[in-house]
């Protein structure tokens, strides 16, 4: 069943639908903005963590290189006796 709204009714209906749509879009934009900010915080935290991990790996690599050049340290395999036996 169709109801004839007339020119004024159509204009009011269209304005109401437009306002509802604008409100919906504003809510969506607010939600997406919040998500972008949260994701930005996660990425910044991960960047900090990655920098720390990279620094630690570099230190470990340097330490291992020093051990190798000094002839100390090394990997003991499961079937190999340690040097102190």
TIVO-651719 format. One record per atom (N, C-alpha, C): residue number from 1; residue in one letter; atom name; x, y, z. Coordinates in Angstrom, 2 decimals. Example, Ala and Ser with C-alpha at 12.3 -4.5 7.8 and 13.67 -1.06 7.14 Angstrom:
<nodes>
NODE | 1 | A | N | 13.19 | -5.69 | 7.80
NODE | 1 | A | CA | 12.30 | -4.50 | 7.80
NODE | 1 | A | C | 13.20 | -3.30 | 7.80
NODE | 2 | S | N | 12.85 | -2.25 | 7.08
NODE | 2 | S | CA | 13.67 | -1.06 | 7.14
NODE | 2 | S | C | 12.90 | 0.03 | 7.87
</nodes>
This chain:
<nodes>
NODE | 1 | X | N | 0.84 | -1.17 | 0.00
NODE | 1 | X | CA | 0.00 | 0.00 | 0.00
NODE | 1 | X | C | 0.89 | 1.24 | 0.00
NODE | 2 | X | N | 0.69 | 2.09 | -0.93
NODE | 2 | X | CA | 1.45 | 3.32 | -1.06
NODE | 2 | X | C | 0.64 | 4.49 | -0.54
NODE | 3 | X | N | 1.33 | 5.39 | 0.16
NODE | 3 | X | CA | 0.67 | 6.59 | 0.67
NODE | 3 | X | C | 1.25 | 7.77 | -0.06
NODE | 4 | X | N | 0.36 | 8.60 | -0.57
NODE | 4 | X | CA | 0.82 | 9.79 | -1.27
NODE | 4 | X | C | 1.16 | 10.86 | -0.24
NODE | 5 | X | N | 2.39 | 11.36 | -0.26
NODE | 5 | X | CA | 2.82 | 12.34 | 0.72
NODE | 5 | X | C | 2.64 | 13.77 | 0.24
NODE | 6 | X | N | 2.57 | 13.97 | -1.02
NODE | 6 | X | CA | 2.50 | 15.32 | -1.54
NODE | 6 | X | C | 3.89 | 15.93 | -1.54
NODE | 7 | X | N | 4.00 | 17.10 | -2.07
NODE | 7 | X | CA | 5.30 | 17.75 | -2.23
NODE | 7 | X | C | 5.95 | 18.07 | -0.88
NODE | 8 | X | N | 5.16 | 18.60 | 0.06
NODE | 8 | X | CA | 5.71 | 18.94 | 1.39
NODE | 8 | X | C | 6.09 | 17.69 | 2.15
NODE | 9 | X | N | 5.27 | 16.68 | 2.06
NODE | 9 | X | CA | 5.55 | 15.41 | 2.75
NODE | 9 | X | C | 6.81 | 14.75 | 2.23
NODE | 10 | X | N | 6.96 | 14.79 | 0.91
NODE | 10 | X | CA | 8.16 | 14.21 | 0.32
NODE | 10 | X | C | 9.41 | 14.98 | 0.77
NODE | 11 | X | N | 9.32 | 16.28 | 0.80
NODE | 11 | X | CA | 10.45 | 17.11 | 1.23
NODE | 11 | X | C | 10.81 | 16.81 | 2.68
NODE | 12 | X | N | 9.80 | 16.68 | 3.56
NODE | 12 | X | CA | 10.06 | 16.37 | 4.97
NODE | 12 | X | C | 10.66 | 14.97 | 5.10
NODE | 13 | X | N | 10.11 | 14.03 | 4.35
NODE | 13 | X | CA | 10.61 | 12.66 | 4.39
NODE | 13 | X | C | 12.07 | 12.62 | 3.92
NODE | 14 | X | N | 12.34 | 13.32 | 2.82
NODE | 14 | X | CA | 13.69 | 13.36 | 2.28
NODE | 14 | X | C | 14.65 | 14.03 | 3.28
NODE | 15 | X | N | 14.23 | 15.12 | 3.91
NODE | 15 | X | CA | 15.07 | 15.82 | 4.89
NODE | 15 | X | C | 15.34 | 14.91 | 6.09
NODE | 16 | X | N | 14.32 | 14.20 | 6.55
NODE | 16 | X | CA | 14.49 | 13.29 | 7.69
NODE | 16 | X | C | 15.46 | 12.17 | 7.33
NODE | 17 | X | N | 15.31 | 11.62 | 6.13
NODE | 17 | X | CA | 16.19 | 10.55 | 5.70
NODE | 17 | X | C | 17.62 | 11.07 | 5.54
NODE | 18 | X | N | 17.76 | 12.27 | 5.04
NODE | 18 | X | CA | 19.08 | 12.86 | 4.87
NODE | 18 | X | C | 19.73 | 13.09 | 6.23
NODE | 19 | X | N | 18.98 | 13.62 | 7.20
NODE | 19 | X | CA | 19.51 | 13.84 | 8.54
NODE | 19 | X | C | 19.89 | 12.53 | 9.21
NODE | 20 | X | N | 19.06 | 11.51 | 9.04
NODE | 20 | X | CA | 19.38 | 10.18 | 9.60
NODE | 20 | X | C | 20.65 | 9.64 | 8.97
NODE | 21 | X | N | 20.78 | 9.81 | 7.68
NODE | 21 | X | CA | 21.96 | 9.30 | 6.98
NODE | 21 | X | C | 23.21 | 10.06 | 7.41
NODE | 22 | X | N | 23.08 | 11.37 | 7.57
NODE | 22 | X | CA | 24.22 | 12.17 | 8.03
NODE | 22 | X | C | 24.63 | 11.74 | 9.43
NODE | 23 | X | N | 23.66 | 11.53 | 10.31
NODE | 23 | X | CA | 23.95 | 11.06 | 11.67
NODE | 23 | X | C | 24.66 | 9.72 | 11.62
NODE | 24 | X | N | 24.16 | 8.82 | 10.79
NODE | 24 | X | CA | 24.78 | 7.51 | 10.66
NODE | 24 | X | C | 26.22 | 7.63 | 10.16
NODE | 25 | X | N | 26.44 | 8.48 | 9.18
NODE | 25 | X | CA | 27.79 | 8.68 | 8.65
NODE | 25 | X | C | 28.71 | 9.30 | 9.70
NODE | 26 | X | N | 28.20 | 10.26 | 10.46
NODE | 26 | X | CA | 29.00 | 10.87 | 11.52
NODE | 26 | X | C | 29.40 | 9.84 | 12.57
NODE | 27 | X | N | 28.47 | 8.95 | 12.95
NODE | 27 | X | CA | 28.77 | 7.90 | 13.91
NODE | 27 | X | C | 29.83 | 6.95 | 13.36
NODE | 28 | X | N | 29.70 | 6.61 | 12.09
NODE | 28 | X | CA | 30.67 | 5.72 | 11.45
NODE | 28 | X | C | 32.05 | 6.37 | 11.41
NODE | 29 | X | N | 32.10 | 7.63 | 11.06
NODE | 29 | X | CA | 33.38 | 8.35 | 11.02
NODE | 29 | X | C | 34.01 | 8.42 | 12.41
NODE | 30 | X | N | 33.21 | 8.68 | 13.43
NODE | 30 | X | CA | 33.72 | 8.74 | 14.80
NODE | 30 | X | C | 34.29 | 7.39 | 15.22
NODE | 31 | X | N | 33.58 | 6.33 | 14.88
NODE | 31 | X | CA | 34.04 | 4.97 | 15.20
NODE | 31 | X | C | 35.35 | 4.66 | 14.48
NODE | 32 | X | N | 35.42 | 4.96 | 13.20
NODE | 32 | X | CA | 36.62 | 4.69 | 12.42
NODE | 32 | X | C | 37.80 | 5.54 | 12.89
NODE | 33 | X | N | 37.54 | 6.78 | 13.27
NODE | 33 | X | CA | 38.59 | 7.64 | 13.80
NODE | 33 | X | C | 39.16 | 7.06 | 15.08
NODE | 34 | X | N | 38.29 | 6.58 | 15.96
NODE | 34 | X | CA | 38.75 | 5.95 | 17.20
NODE | 34 | X | C | 39.58 | 4.70 | 16.90
NODE | 35 | X | N | 39.14 | 3.90 | 15.95
NODE | 35 | X | CA | 39.89 | 2.69 | 15.58
NODE | 35 | X | C | 41.27 | 3.04 | 15.02
NODE | 36 | X | N | 41.34 | 4.06 | 14.19
NODE | 36 | X | CA | 42.62 | 4.49 | 13.61
NODE | 36 | X | C | 43.56 | 4.94 | 14.73
NODE | 37 | X | N | 43.05 | 5.70 | 15.69
NODE | 37 | X | CA | 43.88 | 6.15 | 16.80
NODE | 37 | X | C | 44.38 | 4.97 | 17.63
NODE | 38 | X | N | 43.52 | 3.99 | 17.89
NODE | 38 | X | CA | 43.93 | 2.80 | 18.65
NODE | 38 | X | C | 44.98 | 2.01 | 17.87
NODE | 39 | X | N | 44.77 | 1.83 | 16.58
NODE | 39 | X | CA | 45.74 | 1.10 | 15.77
NODE | 39 | X | C | 47.07 | 1.85 | 15.69
NODE | 40 | X | N | 47.01 | 3.16 | 15.64
NODE | 40 | X | CA | 48.23 | 3.96 | 15.63
NODE | 40 | X | C | 49.03 | 3.74 | 16.91
NODE | 41 | X | N | 48.33 | 3.67 | 18.05
NODE | 41 | X | CA | 49.00 | 3.40 | 19.32
NODE | 41 | X | C | 49.65 | 2.02 | 19.30
NODE | 42 | X | N | 48.96 | 1.03 | 18.74
NODE | 42 | X | CA | 49.51 | -0.32 | 18.66
NODE | 42 | X | C | 50.76 | -0.33 | 17.78
NODE | 43 | X | N | 50.71 | 0.32 | 16.65
NODE | 43 | X | CA | 51.85 | 0.36 | 15.74
NODE | 43 | X | C | 53.03 | 1.08 | 16.41
NODE | 44 | X | N | 52.77 | 2.17 | 17.11
NODE | 44 | X | CA | 53.84 | 2.89 | 17.79
NODE | 44 | X | C | 54.47 | 2.02 | 18.87
NODE | 45 | X | N | 53.65 | 1.29 | 19.61
NODE | 45 | X | CA | 54.17 | 0.40 | 20.65
NODE | 45 | X | C | 54.98 | -0.73 | 20.02
NODE | 46 | X | N | 54.51 | -1.28 | 18.93
NODE | 46 | X | CA | 55.24 | -2.35 | 18.23
NODE | 46 | X | C | 56.56 | -1.83 | 17.68
NODE | 47 | X | N | 56.58 | -0.59 | 17.21
NODE | 47 | X | CA | 57.82 | 0.00 | 16.71
NODE | 47 | X | C | 58.84 | 0.10 | 17.83
NODE | 48 | X | N | 58.40 | 0.53 | 19.01
NODE | 48 | X | CA | 59.28 | 0.62 | 20.16
NODE | 48 | X | C | 59.80 | -0.76 | 20.55
NODE | 49 | X | N | 58.90 | -1.75 | 20.60
NODE | 49 | X | CA | 59.30 | -3.12 | 20.93
NODE | 49 | X | C | 60.28 | -3.66 | 19.91
NODE | 50 | X | N | 60.03 | -3.42 | 18.65
NODE | 50 | X | CA | 60.92 | -3.90 | 17.60
NODE | 50 | X | C | 62.30 | -3.26 | 17.70
NODE | 51 | X | N | 62.35 | -1.99 | 18.02
NODE | 51 | X | CA | 63.64 | -1.32 | 18.20
NODE | 51 | X | C | 64.42 | -1.93 | 19.35
NODE | 52 | X | N | 63.73 | -2.21 | 20.46
NODE | 52 | X | CA | 64.39 | -2.84 | 21.61
NODE | 52 | X | C | 64.90 | -4.23 | 21.25
NODE | 53 | X | N | 64.08 | -5.00 | 20.58
NODE | 53 | X | CA | 64.47 | -6.37 | 20.19
NODE | 53 | X | C | 65.65 | -6.32 | 19.22
NODE | 54 | X | N | 65.62 | -5.42 | 18.27
NODE | 54 | X | CA | 66.72 | -5.28 | 17.31
NODE | 54 | X | C | 68.02 | -4.94 | 18.03
NODE | 55 | X | N | 67.93 | -4.04 | 18.99
NODE | 55 | X | CA | 69.11 | -3.66 | 19.76
NODE | 55 | X | C | 69.64 | -4.85 | 20.55
NODE | 56 | X | N | 68.75 | -5.61 | 21.18
NODE | 56 | X | CA | 69.17 | -6.78 | 21.97
NODE | 56 | X | C | 69.80 | -7.85 | 21.08
NODE | 57 | X | N | 69.23 | -8.09 | 19.91
NODE | 57 | X | CA | 69.80 | -9.08 | 19.00
NODE | 57 | X | C | 71.19 | -8.63 | 18.55
NODE | 58 | X | N | 71.35 | -7.35 | 18.28
NODE | 58 | X | CA | 72.66 | -6.82 | 17.88
NODE | 58 | X | C | 73.68 | -7.04 | 18.99
NODE | 59 | X | N | 73.27 | -6.76 | 20.24
NODE | 59 | X | CA | 74.18 | -6.97 | 21.37
NODE | 59 | X | C | 74.55 | -8.45 | 21.49
NODE | 60 | X | N | 73.57 | -9.34 | 21.35
NODE | 60 | X | CA | 73.85 | -10.78 | 21.43
NODE | 60 | X | C | 74.77 | -11.24 | 20.32
NODE | 61 | X | N | 74.57 | -10.72 | 19.12
NODE | 61 | X | CA | 75.43 | -11.08 | 18.00
NODE | 61 | X | C | 76.87 | -10.61 | 18.26
NODE | 62 | X | N | 77.02 | -9.41 | 18.77
NODE | 62 | X | CA | 78.35 | -8.90 | 19.09
NODE | 62 | X | C | 79.00 | -9.73 | 20.19
NODE | 63 | X | N | 78.24 | -10.08 | 21.21
NODE | 63 | X | CA | 78.77 | -10.89 | 22.30
NODE | 63 | X | C | 79.21 | -12.26 | 21.79
NODE | 64 | X | N | 78.40 | -12.85 | 20.93
NODE | 64 | X | CA | 78.75 | -14.16 | 20.38
NODE | 64 | X | C | 79.98 | -14.06 | 19.48
NODE | 65 | X | N | 80.10 | -12.99 | 18.73
NODE | 65 | X | CA | 81.27 | -12.80 | 17.88
NODE | 65 | X | C | 82.52 | -12.68 | 18.75
NODE | 66 | X | N | 82.43 | -12.00 | 19.90
NODE | 66 | X | CA | 83.56 | -11.88 | 20.81
NODE | 66 | X | C | 83.93 | -13.25 | 21.39
NODE | 67 | X | N | 82.93 | -14.04 | 21.74
NODE | 67 | X | CA | 83.19 | -15.38 | 22.27
NODE | 67 | X | C | 83.88 | -16.26 | 21.21
NODE | 68 | X | N | 83.41 | -16.17 | 19.98
NODE | 68 | X | CA | 84.01 | -16.97 | 18.91
NODE | 68 | X | C | 85.45 | -16.56 | 18.67
NODE | 69 | X | N | 85.71 | -15.26 | 18.68
NODE | 69 | X | CA | 87.08 | -14.80 | 18.43
NODE | 69 | X | C | 88.00 | -15.14 | 19.59
NODE | 70 | X | N | 87.47 | -15.22 | 20.81
NODE | 70 | X | CA | 88.27 | -15.57 | 21.98
NODE | 70 | X | C | 88.42 | -17.09 | 22.12
NODE | 71 | X | N | 87.66 | -17.84 | 21.37
NODE | 71 | X | CA | 87.73 | -19.29 | 21.44
NODE | 71 | X | C | 86.95 | -19.87 | 22.61
NODE | 72 | X | N | 86.17 | -19.06 | 23.28
NODE | 72 | X | CA | 85.34 | -19.56 | 24.38
NODE | 72 | X | C | 83.92 | -19.71 | 23.90
NODE | 73 | X | N | 83.14 | -20.40 | 24.67
NODE | 73 | X | CA | 81.75 | -20.59 | 24.32
NODE | 73 | X | C | 81.64 | -21.59 | 23.19
NODE | 74 | X | N | 80.53 | -21.76 | 22.71
NODE | 74 | X | CA | 80.30 | -22.71 | 21.63
NODE | 74 | X | C | 79.04 | -23.50 | 21.92
NODE | 75 | X | N | 78.66 | -24.25 | 20.98
NODE | 75 | X | CA | 77.43 | -25.02 | 21.11
NODE | 75 | X | C | 77.79 | -26.45 | 21.45
NODE | 76 | X | N | 77.17 | -26.98 | 22.49
NODE | 76 | X | CA | 77.37 | -28.37 | 22.86
NODE | 76 | X | C | 76.19 | -29.15 | 22.30
NODE | 77 | X | N | 76.52 | -30.09 | 21.47
NODE | 77 | X | CA | 75.47 | -30.91 | 20.87
NODE | 77 | X | C | 75.07 | -32.00 | 21.85
NODE | 78 | X | N | 73.92 | -32.60 | 21.65
NODE | 78 | X | CA | 73.39 | -33.59 | 22.57
NODE | 78 | X | C | 74.28 | -34.80 | 22.76
NODE | 79 | X | N | 74.98 | -35.23 | 21.75
NODE | 79 | X | CA | 75.82 | -36.43 | 21.85
NODE | 79 | X | C | 77.29 | -36.08 | 22.07
NODE | 80 | X | N | 77.59 | -34.84 | 22.35
NODE | 80 | X | CA | 78.96 | -34.40 | 22.53
NODE | 80 | X | C | 79.21 | -34.08 | 24.00
NODE | 81 | X | N | 80.33 | -34.56 | 24.54
NODE | 81 | X | CA | 80.66 | -34.27 | 25.94
NODE | 81 | X | C | 81.19 | -32.85 | 26.05
NODE | 82 | X | N | 80.80 | -32.16 | 27.11
NODE | 82 | X | CA | 81.37 | -30.82 | 27.35
NODE | 82 | X | C | 82.87 | -30.92 | 27.59
NODE | 83 | X | N | 83.63 | -29.86 | 27.36
NODE | 83 | X | CA | 85.08 | -29.92 | 27.47
NODE | 83 | X | C | 85.59 | -30.21 | 28.88
NODE | 84 | X | N | 84.82 | -30.00 | 29.92
NODE | 84 | X | CA | 85.30 | -30.20 | 31.28
NODE | 84 | X | C | 85.20 | -31.66 | 31.74
NODE | 85 | X | N | 84.72 | -32.60 | 30.92
NODE | 85 | X | CA | 84.66 | -34.01 | 31.30
NODE | 85 | X | C | 85.93 | -34.72 | 30.98
</nodes>
